[in-house]
Amino acid sequence: MNFVMKLTKNETLKIVKFYRDYASDSKNESVLFFAKTEFVAVTVYSSNKVMFQGEDAMAEYKMWVAMLNYIDDTPTKKPSTTKKIEQVQDYFLESIGSDEVGKGDFFGPLVVCAAYLDYRNLDFIKELGIDDSKKLTDEKILVLGEQLANKITYSLLTLHNEKFNDLTEKGYNLNKLNAYLHNKAILNLLAKLNTEPPVILDQFVNKNLYFNYLKDESDIYKDVIFKEKAESKQASVAIASIIARYAFLKHFDKISIDSGFDLLKGASKEVDLLTAKIIKAKGELFLRKYAKVNYKTLTKAKDMLKDM
């Protein structure tokens, strides 16, 4: 079945830009752009109509319906053997979402999660009420995170502080580490699935910079949709955010016990002061196991030590 969208010129350009790596020639004079991937063919006409054909045509069409807030007037047909054709748009688009937690925290690891929102789990997800994961308290995250981790297919990567500090001292910046972890989590998750849904990343850098960070990797997943504040726009990203935060909190409790200090989350004057007290009691090297020592918090804490 073919799926057609009538778009504005700017919307059409977005689609052309997205598929430009798969561009092919077309002998049809009315075709402005043609691209073909392994599972879908995309034809852009001079009239600004866009047609999707192939095995993944429906999924690709639905992805753009969500991304462009397109009014879908395609007649719906009841599926004969599966519920997959059920309209799942906007926030609850069937997709992989990827998000990270811990980059704003001096103490604790960097955690990345890629999570798959399967249409078969929609009722379960809708009942949880996770439409804005950033507003959830840590207490709520601990409850929801456990529920999601037991139900959802996901890939979780945790970059512990000692390894984080080793890598940053070798020249890796935070965004490069983030890009590597997201790419790896996405590839790991796709290896668990027998489908390849849209992949949506909570944007922390622009697309070109993201892939530039990955240029030395041998295996790069390129069909990524970048969205700012994606956790409030796509349920799959909200799920990934909650699972990542859940894992971060569980790990944070462990390192607090292990360190012997009541560690604080985030970055603040209180965190600076606590860091100064830890250095005074245990020495600066002690922090490598529990904190990101390239953060400005360490410099501020060492300045505080002069008056302690």
C-alpha positions in Angstrom: 0.0 0.0 0.0 1.2 3.5 -0.8 1.0 6.4 1.7 0.9 10.0 0.4 1.3 13.3 2.2 0.5 16.8 0.7 3.0 19.1 2.3 4.4 22.6 2.3 7.7 23.3 0.6 9.6 23.6 3.9 8.1 20.3 5.1 9.2 18.7 1.9 12.7 20.0 2.3 12.9 18.4 5.8 12.1 15.0 4.2 14.6 15.5 1.4 17.3 16.4 3.9 16.5 13.4 6.1 16.8 10.9 3.2 19.5 12.5 1.2 22.1 9.8 2.0 19.8 7.3 0.2 19.1 9.5 -2.9 18.7 7.8 -6.3 18.0 9.0 -9.8 14.4 9.1 -11.2 13.4 9.3 -14.9 10.1 10.8 -14.0 10.2 14.5 -14.8 7.6 15.3 -12.1 9.8 13.8 -9.4 12.1 16.3 -7.6 13.7 13.7 -5.3 13.7 10.0 -4.9 15.4 7.9 -2.2 15.3 4.2 -1.5 16.4 2.4 1.7 16.3 -1.4 2.3 12.7 -1.2 3.4 11.1 2.0 2.0 11.1 4.1 -1.1 10.4 7.8 -0.8 9.2 9.9 -3.8 9.0 13.7 -3.6 7.0 15.3 -6.5 7.1 18.9 -7.8 3.6 19.4 -6.4 5.1 18.8 -2.9 3.4 15.5 -2.5 5.4 12.8 -0.9 4.8 9.1 -1.4 6.1 6.2 0.8 6.2 2.7 -0.7 7.6 -0.6 0.5 7.7 -2.9 3.5 8.0 -0.1 6.1 5.9 2.5 4.2 3.2 2.7 6.9 5.7 3.1 9.8 7.7 5.7 7.9 4.5 7.6 7.0 3.3 7.5 10.6 6.7 8.8 11.8 6.4 11.9 9.5 2.7 12.4 10.6 4.0 12.7 14.1 7.1 14.8 13.3 5.2 17.3 11.1 2.0 17.3 13.1 0.3 16.4 9.8 -3.4 15.9 9.7 -3.8 12.3 8.7 -6.9 11.9 6.4 -5.9 8.5 5.1 -8.9 6.1 5.3 -8.2 3.5 7.9 -8.8 -0.2 7.4 -9.3 -2.7 10.1 -6.4 -5.2 10.2 -7.3 -8.8 9.5 -4.5 -10.4 11.6 -2.8 -7.8 13.6 -3.4 -4.6 15.6 -0.2 -3.0 14.3 -2.1 -0.9 11.7 -3.9 0.8 14.6 -3.2 4.5 14.4 -0.5 5.3 16.9 0.6 8.9 16.4 2.2 11.8 18.1 3.2 11.1 21.7 2.6 7.4 21.6 4.3 6.7 18.3 5.7 3.2 18.2 9.5 3.9 18.3 12.8 3.6 20.1 13.6 6.5 22.4 17.0 7.2 23.8 17.9 9.6 26.7 20.7 10.1 29.2 20.9 10.9 32.9 23.7 12.1 35.1 25.4 14.7 33.0 24.3 17.5 35.3 25.4 15.7 38.4 28.9 16.0 39.8 28.5 12.8 41.8 27.3 9.6 40.1 27.7 8.0 36.7 26.5 8.9 33.3 23.6 6.6 32.3 22.1 6.1 28.8 19.0 4.1 28.0 17.4 3.2 24.7 13.8 1.9 25.1 11.3 0.4 22.7 7.7 1.4 22.8 5.9 -1.6 21.4 2.3 -1.1 20.3 1.4 -4.1 22.4 2.4 -2.2 25.5 0.4 0.9 24.7 -2.4 0.4 27.2 0.2 -0.3 30.0 2.1 2.8 29.2 -0.9 5.1 28.9 -2.1 3.9 32.4 1.3 5.0 33.9 0.8 8.7 33.0 4.4 9.5 32.1 3.6 12.4 29.7 6.3 14.6 31.3 9.0 12.5 32.9 11.2 15.5 33.9 8.5 16.6 36.4 8.4 13.2 38.2 9.9 13.1 41.7 12.7 10.6 42.4 10.2 8.6 44.6 7.9 8.3 41.7 10.8 7.4 39.3 11.8 4.5 41.6 8.3 3.1 41.4 7.7 3.6 37.7 11.3 2.7 36.7 10.9 -0.8 38.3 7.6 -1.3 36.5 9.0 -0.2 33.1 12.2 -2.2 33.5 10.1 -5.4 34.0 7.9 -4.8 31.0 9.8 -2.8 28.3 12.5 -4.0 26.0 15.5 -1.7 26.5 19.3 -1.3 26.5 21.0 0.4 29.5 24.6 1.6 29.6 26.3 3.0 32.7 29.6 4.8 32.5 31.0 4.6 36.0 33.0 7.6 37.4 36.4 6.0 37.3 36.1 5.1 33.7 34.5 8.5 32.9 37.5 10.3 34.5 40.0 8.1 32.6 38.3 8.9 29.3 38.0 12.6 29.8 41.6 12.8 30.7 42.4 11.2 27.4 40.5 14.0 25.6 36.9 12.7 25.4 34.4 15.4 26.2 31.0 14.9 27.7 29.1 15.1 24.4 31.4 12.6 22.7 30.9 10.1 25.5 27.1 10.8 25.3 27.1 10.2 21.5 29.1 6.9 21.9 26.7 5.6 24.6 23.6 6.5 22.7 24.8 4.9 19.5 25.8 1.7 21.4 22.5 1.5 23.3 20.5 1.9 20.1 22.5 -0.8 18.4 22.2 -3.1 21.4 18.5 -2.6 21.5 17.9 -3.1 17.8 19.8 -6.4 18.1 17.1 -7.6 20.5 14.2 -6.7 18.1 12.9 -8.3 15.0 11.8 -4.9 13.7 13.4 -1.5 13.1 11.1 1.2 14.3 11.9 5.0 14.2 14.7 6.0 16.6 14.2 9.2 18.4 17.0 10.8 20.4 16.7 13.5 23.0 18.9 16.1 21.3 21.9 17.3 23.2 23.9 18.4 20.1 23.0 19.0 16.5 22.9 16.1 14.1 26.1 16.9 12.3 28.1 17.2 15.5 26.6 14.0 16.9 27.8 12.0 13.9 31.1 13.8 13.9 31.7 12.5 17.4 31.1 9.0 16.1 33.3 9.2 13.0 35.8 6.8 14.3 33.3 4.1 15.2 33.0 1.1 13.0 29.2 0.6 13.5 27.0 3.7 13.5 23.2 3.8 13.4 22.3 6.7 11.2 18.5 6.7 10.9 18.1 8.9 14.1 15.5 11.6 14.6 16.8 14.4 16.8 14.2 16.2 19.0 14.8 18.8 21.6 13.0 18.1 24.9 12.0 14.8 23.4 11.0 13.3 26.7 7.9 15.5 26.7 7.1 14.8 23.0 7.5 11.1 22.7 6.5 8.4 25.1 9.4 6.2 24.0 11.9 8.8 25.1 10.1 9.4 28.4 10.3 5.7 29.1 14.0 5.7 28.3 14.5 8.8 30.6 12.6 7.1 33.5 14.5 3.8 33.2 17.9 5.7 33.0 17.0 7.8 36.0 15.8 4.8 37.9 19.2 3.1 37.3 21.0 6.3 38.2 19.2 6.6 41.5 19.8 2.9 42.5 23.5 3.4 41.7 23.6 6.7 43.5 22.4 5.0 46.7 25.2 2.4 46.4 28.0 4.9 46.0 26.7 7.0 48.9 26.9 4.0 51.1 30.2 3.0 49.7 31.8 6.4 50.1 30.5 6.9 53.6 29.1 10.3 52.7 25.5 11.4 52.1 26.2 12.4 48.5 24.1 15.1 46.8 22.6 15.1 43.3 23.1 17.9 40.8 25.5 20.8 41.0 25.1 23.6 43.6 26.9 25.5 46.4 25.8 22.6 48.7 27.5 20.1 46.4 30.7 22.4 46.3 30.8 22.5 50.1 30.3 18.7 50.5 33.1 18.1 47.9 35.4 20.4 49.9 34.6 18.4 53.1 35.3 15.1 51.3 38.6 16.3 50.0 39.6 17.6 53.5 38.7 14.2 55.0 39.8 11.8 52.3 41.9 13.6 49.8 41.2 14.6 46.2 42.0 11.2 44.7 39.1 9.7 46.7 36.7 11.5 44.5 37.6 9.7 41.3 35.4 6.7 42.2 32.4 8.8 43.0 32.5 12.1 41.0 33.2 13.6 37.6 36.4 15.3 38.5 36.6 17.5 35.3 33.5 19.4 36.4 33.9 23.0 37.8 32.6 21.7 41.1 36.0 20.4 42.0 37.7 23.8 41.4 35.1 25.6 43.5 35.5 23.0 46.3 39.3 23.5 46.3 38.8 27.2 46.6 36.5 26.7 49.6 39.2 24.6 51.2 41.4 27.6 51.6 38.9 29.0 54.2 38.3 25.7 56.0 
